[in-house]
Amino acid sequence: MKITCQRSAMLAACNTAFKVTPAKNLRPVLQCVKITLDGKGCTLSSTDNEMWLRVSVAEVNNDDEGEAMLPPKLLNILKESDSEEVNLDLSDTSCKVILRNGKFEMASFPVSEFPSFDAIDFSKAIELGGEMFAEMVNKTIFAAGSAGESKIGAVTNGIFISLADGKLSMTGANSKALATMHYDAPYSEESSKVVPKKFLELAAASVAETVQIDLFTDNSISIKTGRIELRSRLVDGRYPRVENIIPKNERFNAKIDVGSLLSAVKQTAIMTDEMTNRIKFVFNAGKLSLSATESVHGKSAIEIDVESGGELEMLFNPTIWIAMLSKLDSGSMIEFAGTDARTPALITQGNYRFVAVPLWFEEGKK
C-alpha cells in the first residue's frame, strides 16, 4: 500500500494518534498506529487497551485501499524532516518512508495483531461548543487527584462528568480542593461517568468548533471533535456526591480581584518550603493579609484590598490557589465565602465553583 500526502498533515495526525500509545507494553504492536485507506479517506487508529482514538488525515490524494501499521519512529522522522511531501510504502512487515532528501525503512507488524474496536455511535450524543468544553476541562482537571493520593479514593483520580437537571457538569477533586463547572444543557436524559484525565486532555488539546459527547453507552465514554473520535473505559468506583461537599450557610463573604490575589499568593509563597507549605489568610475590614513563614530563612507578608466586612482567619496550601487562580481571567472578580478556620471555603465565579480545604490552624503554630 502506497500513500502520498503533505508531511505537515501526516505529522499533525500522528502527533495526536501516538499520544494514546503506551510507552512500554508487552505487546509492541500497541506502540504502533494503524493506518487505514478506504473510499472515505485516510484514518489513523491507536489504543492502549483502555483508550481508543481515530483521527483522519487531511490532504491525502490516493486511490489505494488497505491497512498497515506505522512504527513509533515515524513520528520522529516526520518531526525532523523539512520535506513538504511524504511518501509511504507499507506492508505487513515493513514501513518505508521517502522524503525529499532521504529514505527510511523500518520493520512493522501485521495488522491482524492490532486489536479492533467497533465504530462509535454518536446519534444520541450531546453537543456543546469547543471553547466551552475546553474551558470546563481546563478549570477542573487540575483539581483531580493523583495516583499517589488515597485520602478520598482512587476514583477521584478521574474527572466526574454528570448530565442531570438540564446541566452538564465536570468536577475534579482531591484531599485539598474541589473544582466544578457546569453549563445549561437542554437534555432531559441523565447520566454520570468518571473518566480518565488523559482522555479529556487529549480531547481538549484537539478541540474544534463543536464537541459531541456520548454519555449513554455503558462502561465507556466517547467524544468526537473535528478530525478525532476518542473512546475510553471508565474509572472504577463511586464518586462522592458533589453537592454534599459544597459548603453552605457561610457567615463571611468577600469579593476579590483575581489578578491581585494571584500575585499576592505567589509572592507570599516564595517564603514557604516543604516543611511550611502554607499561607495564612486574614480578612479584616476590607483588607486581606497573606503571610507565610519558612522553616529557616524568614517570612513574608502581603496585603491587598478586598470588598468585605467582618473578620476571618484561614490557613491554606498555596499550590491549590495558584492552580485555580491561574485558570481565571486576571481582570475578573471572585466571590469568597467562609465560615471558620476548619470549614472549607467556597469560591464562585459565574457557573464555576471551587472548594478550598483549609489546613487546621492552631494558635502558636505557623
C-alpha positions as CSV (number, residue, x, y, z in Angstrom):
1,M,0.0,0.0,0.0
2,K,1.4,3.4,-1.1
3,I,0.4,6.8,0.3
4,T,1.4,10.3,-0.7
5,C,0.4,13.3,1.4
6,Q,1.6,16.5,2.9
7,R,4.1,16.0,5.7
8,S,2.5,18.6,7.9
9,A,-0.9,16.9,7.7
10,M,0.5,13.4,8.5
11,L,2.6,14.9,11.3
12,A,-0.4,16.6,12.9
13,A,-2.4,13.3,12.7
14,C,0.5,11.2,14.0
15,N,1.1,13.7,16.9
16,T,-2.5,13.1,18.1
17,A,-2.6,9.3,17.5
18,F,0.7,8.5,19.2
19,K,-0.4,10.2,22.4
20,V,-2.6,7.2,23.1
21,T,0.0,4.5,22.5
22,P,1.8,3.2,25.6
23,A,5.5,3.9,26.1
24,K,6.1,0.3,27.0
25,N,3.9,-2.7,26.5
26,L,4.2,-6.5,26.4
27,R,2.5,-6.2,23.0
28,P,4.8,-4.0,20.9
29,V,2.1,-3.7,18.2
30,L,0.2,-1.4,20.6
31,Q,3.1,1.1,20.4
32,C,2.3,1.4,16.7
33,V,-0.6,3.2,14.9
34,K,-2.9,1.6,12.4
35,I,-3.4,3.5,9.1
36,T,-6.5,2.8,7.0
37,L,-7.1,3.9,3.4
38,D,-10.6,3.5,2.0
39,G,-13.1,5.3,-0.2
40,K,-13.8,7.8,2.7
41,G,-10.2,8.9,3.1
42,C,-7.2,8.2,5.4
43,T,-7.6,7.4,9.1
44,L,-5.1,6.6,11.9
45,S,-6.1,4.5,14.9
46,S,-4.4,3.9,18.2
47,T,-5.1,2.3,21.5
48,D,-3.5,1.3,24.9
49,N,-6.4,-1.1,25.5
50,E,-8.0,1.4,27.8
51,M,-8.5,4.2,25.3
52,W,-9.1,4.2,21.6
53,L,-8.6,7.0,19.1
54,R,-9.3,7.6,15.5
55,V,-8.0,10.7,13.6
56,S,-8.5,11.5,10.0
57,V,-5.5,12.7,7.9
58,A,-6.1,15.8,5.8
59,E,-4.9,16.3,2.2
60,V,-4.3,12.7,1.2
61,N,-4.6,12.1,-2.5
62,N,-4.5,8.4,-3.1
63,D,-6.7,5.8,-4.8
64,D,-5.2,2.8,-3.0
65,E,-7.0,0.9,-0.2
66,G,-5.9,-1.2,2.7
67,E,-4.5,-1.2,6.2
68,A,-1.0,-1.2,7.7
69,M,0.9,-0.4,10.9
70,L,3.0,2.7,11.4
71,P,6.0,2.3,13.8
72,P,6.6,4.9,16.5
73,K,9.8,6.2,14.9
74,L,7.8,7.5,12.0
75,L,6.7,10.4,14.3
76,N,10.4,11.4,14.9
77,I,11.1,11.2,11.2
78,L,8.2,13.5,10.3
79,K,9.2,16.0,13.1
80,E,12.8,16.3,11.9
81,S,12.2,16.5,8.2
82,D,11.7,19.7,6.3
83,S,10.2,18.0,3.3
84,E,6.8,19.3,2.2
85,E,5.6,15.9,0.9
86,V,6.0,12.4,2.3
87,N,5.6,9.0,0.5
88,L,4.9,5.8,2.5
89,D,5.3,2.3,1.1
90,L,3.7,0.0,3.6
91,S,3.3,-3.8,4.0
92,D,2.7,-6.3,6.8
93,T,6.4,-6.5,7.5
94,S,7.9,-3.0,6.7
95,C,7.3,0.7,6.6
96,K,9.3,2.7,4.0
97,V,9.4,6.5,4.2
98,I,10.6,8.5,1.2
99,L,11.2,12.2,1.7
100,R,12.7,15.0,-0.4
101,N,16.2,14.3,0.8
102,G,16.1,10.9,2.5
103,K,14.8,7.4,2.8
104,F,14.0,5.3,5.9
105,E,13.0,1.7,6.3
106,M,11.6,0.1,9.5
107,A,10.2,-3.2,10.5
108,S,6.5,-3.3,11.1
109,F,3.7,-5.7,12.4
110,P,0.9,-7.4,10.7
111,V,-2.4,-5.5,11.0
112,S,-4.0,-8.8,12.3
113,E,-2.1,-8.4,15.6
114,F,-3.7,-5.0,16.3
115,P,-6.9,-5.0,18.4
116,S,-10.1,-3.9,16.6
117,F,-12.9,-1.8,18.0
118,D,-16.4,-1.0,16.9
119,A,-17.4,2.2,15.2
120,I,-18.8,4.8,17.7
121,D,-22.4,5.8,17.5
122,F,-22.9,9.5,18.2
123,S,-26.6,9.6,17.3
124,K,-27.6,10.3,21.0
125,A,-24.6,12.4,21.8
126,I,-24.9,15.8,23.4
127,E,-23.3,18.7,21.7
128,L,-21.5,21.8,23.0
129,G,-19.2,24.5,21.8
130,G,-15.5,23.6,21.6
131,E,-14.4,26.7,23.6
132,M,-16.9,25.9,26.4
133,F,-15.7,22.2,26.5
134,A,-12.0,23.3,26.7
135,E,-12.8,25.8,29.5
136,M,-14.6,23.2,31.5
137,V,-11.7,20.8,31.2
138,N,-9.1,23.5,32.0
139,K,-10.9,24.7,35.1
140,T,-11.5,21.3,36.7
141,I,-8.8,18.8,35.6
142,F,-6.1,20.4,37.7
143,A,-8.0,19.6,40.9
144,A,-8.3,15.8,40.2
145,G,-6.3,13.6,42.4
146,S,-3.0,11.9,41.5
147,A,-2.1,8.3,41.6
148,G,-0.3,8.6,44.9
149,E,-3.3,10.2,46.7
150,S,-5.7,7.9,48.6
151,K,-7.4,10.0,51.2
152,I,-10.5,10.3,49.1
153,G,-10.1,7.3,46.9
154,A,-8.7,6.3,43.6
155,V,-12.0,7.2,41.9
156,T,-11.0,10.9,42.3
157,N,-8.0,10.4,40.1
158,G,-10.6,10.8,37.3
159,I,-13.0,13.6,36.3
160,F,-16.7,13.3,37.2
161,I,-19.0,14.2,34.2
162,S,-22.7,14.5,35.0
163,L,-25.7,15.3,33.0
164,A,-28.6,16.0,35.3
165,D,-31.4,18.6,35.9
166,G,-30.7,20.2,32.5
167,K,-27.0,20.8,33.3
168,L,-23.8,19.2,32.1
169,S,-21.0,19.5,34.7
170,M,-17.4,18.4,35.2
171,T,-15.8,18.0,38.6
172,G,-12.2,17.3,39.8
173,A,-11.4,16.7,43.4
174,N,-8.6,15.8,45.8
175,S,-8.0,16.0,49.5
176,K,-7.1,19.7,49.3
177,A,-9.7,21.1,46.8
178,L,-12.7,20.6,44.5
179,A,-13.4,22.4,41.2
180,T,-16.7,22.1,39.4
181,M,-18.2,23.8,36.4
182,H,-21.5,23.4,34.6
183,Y,-23.4,24.7,31.6
184,D,-27.1,24.6,30.8
185,A,-27.8,21.6,28.5
186,P,-31.3,21.2,27.0
187,Y,-31.4,17.4,27.6
188,S,-34.0,15.5,29.7
189,E,-31.9,12.3,30.0
190,E,-29.5,11.9,32.9
191,S,-26.1,10.1,33.1
192,S,-22.9,10.3,35.1
193,K,-19.4,8.8,34.5
194,V,-15.9,9.1,36.0
195,V,-13.4,9.3,33.1
196,P,-9.6,9.3,33.0
197,K,-7.8,12.7,32.9
198,K,-5.8,11.7,29.9
199,F,-9.0,11.2,27.9
200,L,-10.2,14.8,28.5
201,E,-6.7,16.2,28.0
202,L,-6.4,14.6,24.6
203,A,-9.9,15.8,23.6
204,A,-9.3,19.4,24.8
205,A,-5.9,19.5,23.0
206,S,-7.6,18.7,19.7
207,V,-10.8,20.6,20.3
208,A,-12.7,22.0,17.3
209,E,-15.6,24.3,16.9
210,T,-18.1,21.8,18.4
211,V,-17.8,18.7,20.6
212,Q,-20.1,15.7,20.7
213,I,-20.1,13.6,23.9
214,D,-21.7,10.2,24.2
215,L,-22.6,9.7,27.8
216,F,-25.2,6.9,27.2
217,T,-23.1,3.9,26.3
218,D,-22.4,1.5,29.3
219,N,-18.8,1.2,30.6
220,S,-17.3,3.8,28.2
221,I,-17.4,7.4,27.1
222,S,-16.8,8.8,23.6
223,I,-16.0,12.2,22.2
224,K,-16.0,13.5,18.7
225,T,-14.5,16.8,17.8
226,G,-13.0,18.0,14.5
227,R,-11.0,15.2,13.0
228,I,-10.8,12.9,16.1
229,E,-13.0,10.3,17.7
230,L,-11.9,9.2,21.1
231,R,-13.3,6.5,23.4
232,S,-12.3,5.4,26.9
233,R,-13.1,2.9,29.6
234,L,-14.3,4.5,32.8
235,V,-12.6,4.9,36.1
236,D,-14.0,2.3,38.6
237,G,-15.6,3.4,41.8
238,R,-18.4,5.6,43.1
239,Y,-17.7,9.3,43.0
240,P,-18.5,11.4,46.2
241,R,-21.7,13.4,45.9
242,V,-20.5,16.8,44.8
243,E,-23.3,18.8,46.4
244,N,-22.5,17.3,49.8
245,I,-19.0,18.7,49.5
246,I,-20.0,22.2,48.5
247,P,-20.1,24.4,51.7
248,K,-23.4,26.0,52.7
249,N,-24.5,28.7,55.2
250,E,-21.2,30.6,55.2
251,R,-21.1,33.6,57.6
252,F,-18.3,35.6,55.9
253,N,-18.3,36.9,52.3
254,A,-15.8,38.9,50.2
255,K,-15.2,39.9,46.6
256,I,-11.6,39.7,45.5
257,D,-9.8,40.7,42.3
258,V,-8.3,37.6,40.7
259,G,-5.1,39.2,39.4
260,S,-4.3,40.9,42.7
261,L,-4.9,37.7,44.7
262,L,-2.9,35.5,42.4
263,S,0.1,37.9,42.6
264,A,-0.2,38.1,46.4
265,V,-0.3,34.4,46.8
266,K,2.6,33.8,44.5
267,Q,4.7,36.5,46.3
268,T,3.8,35.2,49.8
269,A,4.5,31.6,48.7
270,I,8.1,32.5,48.0
271,M,8.8,32.2,51.7
272,T,7.4,28.7,52.1
273,D,9.2,25.3,51.8
274,E,8.3,21.6,52.0
275,M,8.1,21.9,55.8
276,T,5.9,25.0,55.8
277,N,3.9,24.9,52.6
278,R,1.1,27.0,54.0
279,I,-0.2,30.6,53.8
280,K,-2.3,32.3,56.4
281,F,-5.3,34.3,55.1
282,V,-6.5,37.1,57.4
283,F,-9.6,39.1,56.4
284,N,-10.2,42.3,58.4
285,A,-12.3,45.3,57.4
286,G,-11.8,45.5,53.7
287,K,-8.2,44.1,53.7
288,L,-6.8,40.6,53.1
289,S,-3.4,40.0,54.7
290,L,-1.4,37.0,53.4
291,S,1.6,35.7,55.4
292,A,4.0,32.8,55.4
293,T,7.0,31.6,57.4
294,E,9.8,29.5,56.0
295,S,11.3,26.9,58.4
296,V,14.8,28.5,58.3
297,H,15.2,31.6,56.2
298,G,12.4,34.1,57.0
299,K,8.9,35.2,56.5
300,S,6.6,37.2,54.1
301,A,3.6,39.4,54.4
302,I,1.4,40.9,51.5
303,E,-1.8,42.9,51.9
304,I,-4.4,43.6,49.2
305,D,-7.8,45.4,49.2
306,V,-11.0,43.4,49.1
307,E,-14.7,44.0,49.3
308,S,-15.7,42.6,52.7
309,G,-16.8,43.2,56.2
310,G,-16.1,41.3,59.4
311,E,-13.1,39.1,60.2
312,L,-11.9,35.6,59.3
313,E,-8.6,33.6,59.6
314,M,-7.8,30.5,57.5
315,L,-4.7,28.6,56.6
316,F,-4.3,27.1,53.1
317,N,-1.8,25.3,50.9
318,P,-0.8,28.0,48.3
319,T,-0.5,25.4,45.5
320,I,-4.2,24.9,45.1
321,W,-4.8,28.6,45.0
322,I,-2.2,29.3,42.4
323,A,-3.5,26.4,40.2
324,M,-7.1,27.7,40.4
325,L,-6.5,31.4,40.0
326,S,-4.2,30.9,37.0
327,K,-7.2,29.4,35.2
328,L,-9.3,32.6,35.6
329,D,-9.3,35.9,33.8
330,S,-6.8,38.1,35.8
331,G,-9.2,41.1,35.4
332,S,-12.2,39.4,36.8
333,M,-13.6,39.0,40.4
334,I,-14.3,36.0,42.5
335,E,-16.7,35.7,45.5
336,F,-15.1,34.1,48.6
337,A,-17.4,32.6,51.3
338,G,-16.2,31.1,54.5
339,T,-17.3,30.1,58.0
340,D,-14.3,29.4,60.2
341,A,-10.7,28.2,60.2
342,R,-11.7,24.5,60.0
343,T,-14.5,24.7,57.4
344,P,-13.8,24.6,53.6
345,A,-14.1,27.9,51.8
346,L,-16.2,28.3,48.7
347,I,-15.0,30.4,45.8
348,T,-17.5,31.2,43.0
349,Q,-17.4,32.9,39.6
350,G,-20.5,32.5,37.4
351,N,-21.1,28.8,36.9
352,Y,-17.7,27.8,38.3
353,R,-17.2,26.7,41.9
354,F,-14.0,26.0,43.8
355,V,-13.8,24.5,47.3
356,A,-10.5,25.1,49.2
357,V,-9.9,22.8,52.2
358,P,-8.1,24.7,54.9
359,L,-5.2,23.4,57.0
360,W,-6.3,23.4,60.6
361,F,-4.8,26.5,62.2
362,E,-3.6,26.1,65.8
363,E,-2.5,29.2,67.7
364,G,1.2,29.3,68.1
365,K,1.9,27.0,65.1
366,K,2.7,28.7,61.8
